[in-house]
Amino acid sequence: MMLLRETCKVALTEERKSCDGNAFLSYGTEIKLVCVTSGNSFLGSHVVKELLARGYLVRVTLQNPVDFEDMKRLIEEEELNKLHDVVVAKMQDLDSLCNAFRGCHAVFHTSSFIDPHGISGYSEQMAFLEAEAARNVIEACGRAAYVRRCIFTSSLLASIWTRETPDRIINEKCWSDEEFCREERLWLALGKTTAERAAWRKSKELKVNLVTLCPALLMANSFPHAHKETSISYLKGGSIMLQRGILATAEVKKVAEAHVRVYEAMDYGACGRYLCFDKVIQSVNEAIQLENELKIKRKLSGARNGNGVSPHETEEIPENLSSSKLAKLLLKASENKSCKD
């Protein structure tokens, strides 16, 4: 089902020609059509904005027609008018995903489930369905996309949860233990881990060029303004994350920019996984600040160290995460942009 069709007012010349996902300026510069799933999500809406700002033609998928109202609250009318189109495509409906992705140079899969009011939580069943949705997205990319590329949003949670405290810095090579996540009922971590693994398996089978970004807890534009609706499920086990030095946050606008930068760098060899975070919470004071913002007292700062003693409020907790792979890519992209300017 199509909700919005060709309302875009992108500043192309009248000589623009379109051909199944391709658009060309009169001087020959290709304008690429890309698709963003779940444009009514917190991250999805920011990815849409970033792509529009960089001149891409953007198609957005929603799971239900009523989701368009949610998207209108997240994206300004001027930006909505620049969209190529908005279509309804359910994650469990492979045919509708194929129709949505047809003609696209890339698919940004940002979310399979959205809880806009932060009240329904994330269940074991949702974890199962998330993996199924991931397989469908990659299958549809392989069948229908003009170029078989997928930029897949996973989560830092897919890398940090193991039975024992990690004895090394966590990076892209690390994966969460699925059985441990089940035992501890860490459903969001389980869903993100199984979905990302399913996406990697399917992409190899269908030769889809896949990259995954694994962002930390998404924040609004300035700390400590956490996005409350995305925080509830993420922070289950948050006191242990704090204790282990792996409780991290990421500004949503920067995460959206990272998605686009990684996509553009795929032409130059960008591949694999990318952990994505701005800040690691390294003291109880910082954790309390986050708790106050989210109104979840003692959920984080109640952490205990191995001796059963609460860390002092100003005591620094060692950082045990690394996003150096993404940092290097973004630095190179910034240098390339400076050269062009």
Backbone torsions as a table, in degrees:
resi	resn	phi	psi	omega
1	MET	NA	133.3	-178.5
2	MET	-105.0	127.9	-178.9
3	LEU	-97.2	-31.4	-176.2
4	LEU	-145.1	127.5	-174.5
5	ARG	-130.2	121.3	172.1
6	GLU	51.3	41.6	175.1
7	THR	-90.2	1.0	-173.8
8	CYS	-62.7	143.2	176.7
9	LYS	-119.4	37.1	-179.2
10	VAL	-59.8	141.0	-174.0
11	ALA	-77.4	69.4	173.0
12	LEU	-98.9	159.1	178.2
13	THR	-78.0	165.4	-179.9
14	GLU	-66.4	-18.8	-179.0
15	GLU	-80.8	2.4	-177.6
16	ARG	-56.9	140.5	176.8
17	LYS	-121.3	139.1	179.7
18	SER	-114.8	143.8	178.9
19	CYS	-153.8	93.9	173.8
20	ASP	46.0	59.0	175.8
21	GLY	99.1	-6.9	178.6
22	ASN	-110.2	141.4	172.9
23	ALA	-136.0	141.9	-175.9
24	PHE	-130.0	134.5	170.9
25	LEU	-73.1	160.9	-176.9
26	SER	-61.5	-24.8	179.7
27	TYR	-94.2	10.2	167.1
28	GLY	97.1	1.3	179.2
29	THR	-78.6	125.7	-176.9
30	GLU	-78.4	132.0	174.3
31	ILE	-105.1	117.5	-170.8
32	LYS	-91.6	137.9	172.5
33	LEU	-87.8	124.9	177.3
34	VAL	-126.8	159.2	-178.7
35	CYS	-119.5	137.5	176.1
36	VAL	-118.3	120.8	177.5
37	THR	-80.3	149.2	176.6
38	SER	53.1	58.8	179.3
39	GLY	-68.0	-8.0	176.7
40	ASN	-93.1	6.2	176.3
41	SER	-87.5	163.0	-179.3
42	PHE	-57.4	-52.0	179.9
43	LEU	-73.1	-44.0	-177.3
44	GLY	-55.4	-42.5	-179.6
45	SER	-64.0	-35.5	179.0
46	HIS	-73.4	-34.6	175.0
47	VAL	-64.0	-41.6	176.8
48	VAL	-57.5	-48.2	-179.1
49	LYS	-60.8	-42.6	-178.8
50	GLU	-64.7	-41.9	179.4
51	LEU	-65.7	-43.7	178.1
52	LEU	-60.7	-41.8	-179.0
53	ALA	-64.0	-25.9	-178.8
54	ARG	-96.7	7.5	170.5
55	GLY	90.1	12.3	178.8
56	TYR	-81.7	152.6	167.1
57	LEU	-83.3	128.2	-171.5
58	VAL	-121.4	125.6	169.5
59	ARG	-103.1	138.0	-179.5
60	VAL	-118.7	137.0	173.2
61	THR	-107.2	144.1	173.3
62	LEU	-126.2	154.7	-178.7
63	GLN	-85.3	-24.6	-179.4
64	ASN	-143.8	148.2	179.5
65	PRO	-56.3	-34.3	-178.1
66	VAL	-67.3	-17.7	179.6
67	ASP	-66.7	-17.9	179.9
68	PHE	-62.0	-34.2	178.5
69	GLU	-65.5	-40.0	176.5
70	ASP	-63.1	-41.1	-179.0
71	MET	-64.8	-36.9	179.5
72	LYS	-64.3	-25.1	177.0
73	ARG	-78.6	-19.0	-177.2
74	LEU	-101.1	-24.1	-175.6
75	ILE	-122.9	130.5	-178.4
76	GLU	-63.7	151.9	-178.4
77	GLU	-57.7	-39.6	179.7
78	GLU	-59.7	-38.8	178.3
79	GLU	-73.6	-38.6	176.9
80	LEU	-58.1	-38.1	-179.2
81	ASN	-68.3	-15.6	179.1
82	LYS	-89.9	-9.8	-178.4
83	LEU	-65.8	145.3	175.1
84	HIS	-66.3	-51.6	173.5
85	ASP	-168.8	167.1	176.3
86	VAL	-127.0	127.4	-176.8
87	VAL	-129.0	153.6	174.3
88	VAL	-91.0	124.5	178.9
89	ALA	-145.6	113.8	-178.5
90	LYS	-82.0	140.8	-175.4
91	MET	-64.7	-26.1	179.7
92	GLN	-90.2	1.5	-178.3
93	ASP	-111.4	97.3	-175.4
94	LEU	-60.2	-40.3	-178.3
95	ASP	-63.4	-40.5	-179.3
96	SER	-69.0	-33.6	175.8
97	LEU	-67.4	-41.0	178.0
98	CYS	-60.4	-43.1	178.4
99	ASN	-63.0	-38.7	-179.3
100	ALA	-69.0	-35.9	-174.6
101	PHE	-87.7	-11.3	-174.9
102	ARG	-59.2	128.6	178.1
103	GLY	86.7	-1.5	-175.6
104	CYS	-89.5	142.3	177.2
105	HIS	-78.0	-22.7	178.9
106	ALA	-161.8	155.6	175.7
107	VAL	-120.6	126.9	173.2
108	PHE	-100.4	103.6	-179.4
109	HIS	-93.5	102.9	-172.1
110	THR	-96.8	-25.8	-176.4
111	SER	-167.2	141.6	173.6
112	SER	-100.1	-26.7	-179.1
113	PHE	-133.6	140.5	179.3
114	ILE	-130.3	131.8	176.0
115	ASP	-119.2	79.8	-168.8
116	PRO	-59.5	-22.9	-178.4
117	HIS	-109.6	4.7	173.4
118	GLY	62.6	32.1	-174.0
119	ILE	-118.8	-22.4	-173.8
120	SER	-83.5	-19.8	-179.3
121	GLY	75.0	-177.3	-177.5
122	TYR	-126.6	120.5	-170.8
123	SER	-105.0	172.1	176.3
124	GLU	-61.8	-38.7	178.0
125	GLN	-62.7	-39.2	178.0
126	MET	-64.5	-34.4	177.0
127	ALA	-63.0	-42.6	177.5
128	PHE	-63.0	-46.6	-178.0
129	LEU	-67.0	-29.9	178.7
130	GLU	-62.9	-41.6	178.0
131	ALA	-65.7	-40.2	177.3
132	GLU	-62.4	-42.4	178.6
133	ALA	-63.4	-39.4	179.3
134	ALA	-61.3	-43.3	178.0
135	ARG	-62.4	-41.2	179.6
136	ASN	-64.2	-41.6	179.6
137	VAL	-61.3	-45.8	-179.5
138	ILE	-68.3	-39.4	177.3
139	GLU	-59.7	-44.3	180.0
140	ALA	-66.7	-36.6	174.9
141	CYS	-59.8	-44.8	-178.8
142	GLY	-66.0	-34.4	-177.0
143	ARG	-82.6	-40.0	-162.8
144	ALA	-120.3	-24.2	-174.5
145	ALA	-66.5	142.6	177.9
146	TYR	-61.6	-41.2	172.3
147	VAL	-124.8	129.6	-174.5
148	ARG	-78.8	78.2	178.6
149	ARG	-131.1	136.5	177.3
150	CYS	-136.3	128.4	173.4
151	ILE	-105.4	110.5	-164.9
152	PHE	-110.3	123.7	177.8
153	THR	-86.6	115.1	173.6
154	SER	-102.7	-132.9	179.0
155	SER	-161.6	151.5	172.4
156	LEU	-58.0	-26.9	178.4
157	LEU	-59.6	-22.6	179.8
158	ALA	-76.7	-0.8	-177.2
159	SER	-123.4	-15.1	-164.8
160	ILE	-105.7	-15.3	-170.6
161	TRP	-96.8	110.8	175.2
162	THR	-134.4	162.3	-176.8
163	ARG	-63.3	-42.7	-179.8
164	GLU	-102.0	154.6	174.6
165	THR	-62.0	126.2	-177.8
166	PRO	-57.3	140.7	-179.8
167	ASP	-97.8	13.6	177.0
168	ARG	-149.3	166.8	178.7
169	ILE	-65.2	133.7	-179.8
170	ILE	-79.4	127.8	176.9
171	ASN	-137.5	-162.3	-173.7
172	GLU	-65.4	-18.6	-178.9
173	LYS	-80.6	-10.6	-175.7
174	CYS	-90.6	141.6	177.6
175	TRP	-129.1	147.0	175.0
176	SER	-71.4	149.1	179.1
177	ASP	-82.6	112.4	-175.5
178	GLU	-62.6	-40.3	-179.0
179	GLU	-65.7	-39.9	177.1
180	PHE	-62.8	-42.0	178.4
181	CYS	-60.6	-40.0	177.7
182	ARG	-64.6	-47.4	-178.1
183	GLU	-60.0	-38.5	-176.8
184	GLU	-92.6	2.7	179.0
185	ARG	57.6	39.7	175.9
186	LEU	-89.4	74.8	-167.6
187	TRP	-67.1	-38.8	179.4
188	LEU	-66.3	-42.3	176.7
189	ALA	-61.5	-42.0	178.5
190	LEU	-63.5	-46.3	-179.1
191	GLY	-61.0	-44.9	-178.9
192	LYS	-67.7	-37.6	179.8
193	THR	-68.2	-50.3	-178.5
194	THR	-66.1	-36.3	179.8
195	ALA	-66.8	-43.4	-179.4
196	GLU	-66.9	-42.3	178.0
197	ARG	-62.0	-40.5	178.3
198	ALA	-62.9	-39.8	179.0
199	ALA	-63.6	-42.0	179.1
200	TRP	-64.6	-42.6	179.3
201	ARG	-62.7	-45.6	-177.5
202	LYS	-67.8	-36.9	-178.6
203	SER	-65.7	-36.3	178.0
204	LYS	-69.2	-38.0	179.4
205	GLU	-64.4	-41.0	-174.1
206	LEU	-102.1	2.8	179.8
207	LYS	58.8	42.2	172.6
208	VAL	-89.1	131.3	178.8
209	ASN	-77.7	106.7	-172.3
210	LEU	-114.5	137.5	164.9
211	VAL	-129.1	148.3	178.7
212	THR	-124.3	140.1	173.2
213	LEU	-112.3	136.7	-174.2
214	CYS	-120.4	83.1	-176.7
215	PRO	-79.3	154.4	174.6
216	ALA	-78.8	-165.8	178.3
217	LEU	-58.7	121.5	-175.7
218	LEU	-74.2	136.5	-178.1
219	MET	-121.9	157.6	169.8
220	ALA	-72.3	-172.5	-166.7
221	ASN	-64.0	-19.4	179.7
222	SER	-142.8	134.8	177.6
223	PHE	-64.0	136.9	12.2
224	PRO	-105.4	36.2	-175.0
225	HIS	-79.8	77.7	179.3
226	ALA	-70.5	151.2	176.1
227	HIS	-83.3	105.0	-169.4
228	LYS	-58.1	-40.2	-173.4
229	GLU	-67.4	-26.9	-179.5
230	THR	-95.1	-1.3	-170.6
231	SER	-92.1	-29.2	-169.7
232	ILE	-58.9	-53.1	-178.6
233	SER	-72.8	-36.1	-177.6
234	TYR	-60.8	-39.5	-170.7
235	LEU	-87.9	9.8	172.6
236	LYS	-65.8	123.7	-173.0
237	GLY	84.4	15.7	-175.2
238	GLY	-61.8	-33.1	179.7
239	SER	-65.6	-34.9	177.1
240	ILE	-70.5	-39.9	176.4
241	MET	-57.9	-44.6	179.4
242	LEU	-60.7	-47.8	-178.2
243	GLN	-60.1	-38.3	-177.0
244	ARG	-85.0	-3.8	-179.9
245	GLY	75.3	30.5	-177.9
246	ILE	-127.3	15.7	175.1
247	LEU	-87.5	107.5	-172.3
248	ALA	-127.5	158.9	178.7
249	THR	-126.8	161.2	-179.8
250	ALA	-146.5	127.9	178.0
251	GLU	-70.0	127.3	-169.8
252	VAL	-61.2	-37.5	-179.7
253	LYS	-63.8	-38.5	178.6
254	LYS	-69.8	-35.6	177.8
255	VAL	-65.5	-42.1	177.9
256	ALA	-62.2	-43.9	178.2
257	GLU	-61.7	-39.9	178.9
258	ALA	-61.3	-38.8	177.5
259	HIS	-57.9	-45.7	-177.6
260	VAL	-70.4	-40.7	179.6
261	ARG	-62.6	-42.7	179.1
262	VAL	-64.5	-42.6	177.2
263	TYR	-57.4	-48.1	-178.6
264	GLU	-65.5	-29.0	180.0
265	ALA	-80.8	-8.1	177.7
266	MET	-62.5	-26.9	175.7
267	ASP	-65.5	-19.8	-175.0
268	TYR	-118.0	22.9	171.5
269	GLY	103.7	1.9	177.8
270	ALA	-60.6	132.4	-176.1
271	CYS	-159.1	166.5	174.1
272	GLY	80.0	-150.3	-176.2
273	ARG	-103.2	153.6	176.9
274	TYR	-138.3	114.2	171.9
275	LEU	-73.5	142.5	-171.3
276	CYS	-137.1	109.0	176.1
277	PHE	-155.7	156.6	178.6
278	ASP	-100.6	-37.4	-167.9
279	LYS	-146.5	138.4	171.8
280	VAL	-103.8	129.7	177.8
281	ILE	-70.2	117.1	-170.8
282	GLN	-119.9	14.1	174.9
283	SER	-154.6	158.8	177.6
284	VAL	-64.7	-35.0	177.8
285	ASN	-57.1	-44.7	179.1
286	GLU	-65.9	-38.1	178.6
287	ALA	-64.9	-41.0	178.7
288	ILE	-63.7	-38.9	177.7
289	GLN	-59.4	-42.8	178.5
290	LEU	-68.1	-41.2	177.5
291	GLU	-58.9	-43.5	-179.2
292	ASN	-62.6	-38.9	179.2
293	GLU	-64.6	-38.6	-175.7
294	LEU	-93.1	-7.2	-177.2
295	LYS	58.3	49.7	178.8
296	ILE	-129.7	63.5	-173.2
297	LYS	-55.1	134.1	175.0
298	ARG	65.6	4.6	177.5
299	LYS	-69.0	-29.8	-179.4
300	LEU	-108.3	-48.1	-172.3
301	SER	-75.8	-3.2	176.3
302	GLY	-80.3	8.9	-177.6
303	ALA	-60.4	148.0	176.6
304	ARG	-123.1	144.0	175.7
305	ASN	-85.3	-176.6	-174.4
306	GLY	-61.5	-20.9	179.5
307	ASN	-93.1	5.0	179.3
308	GLY	76.9	19.4	-178.4
309	VAL	-114.0	132.3	177.9
310	SER	-65.8	133.8	177.2
311	PRO	-64.7	148.3	178.3
312	HIS	-62.0	147.3	-173.3
313	GLU	-58.4	-30.4	-178.2
314	THR	-102.7	-1.9	-179.1
315	GLU	-67.4	132.5	-177.5
316	GLU	-79.8	131.2	176.6
317	ILE	-94.6	126.7	-177.4
318	PRO	-58.9	138.3	178.1
319	GLU	-81.1	131.4	-177.1
320	ASN	-125.6	34.6	178.4
321	LEU	-129.3	152.2	175.1
322	SER	-137.0	130.8	173.4
323	SER	-120.5	32.7	-174.8
324	SER	-63.0	-30.2	-179.7
325	LYS	-63.1	-46.9	178.4
326	LEU	-68.5	-39.4	-179.0
327	ALA	-59.2	-40.9	179.1
328	LYS	-65.3	-42.2	179.4
329	LEU	-63.6	-44.3	-178.6
330	LEU	-67.2	-36.0	177.5
331	LEU	-64.3	-44.0	179.2
332	LYS	-64.4	-40.8	178.6
333	ALA	-63.1	-40.3	179.2
334	SER	-65.7	-40.0	178.5
335	GLU	-65.9	-40.1	178.9
336	ASN	-64.5	-39.3	178.4
337	LYS	-64.9	-39.8	179.2
338	SER	-63.3	-37.9	178.7
339	CYS	-64.7	-40.3	-179.4
340	LYS	-67.8	-37.9	-179.7
341	ASP	-68.3	NA	NA
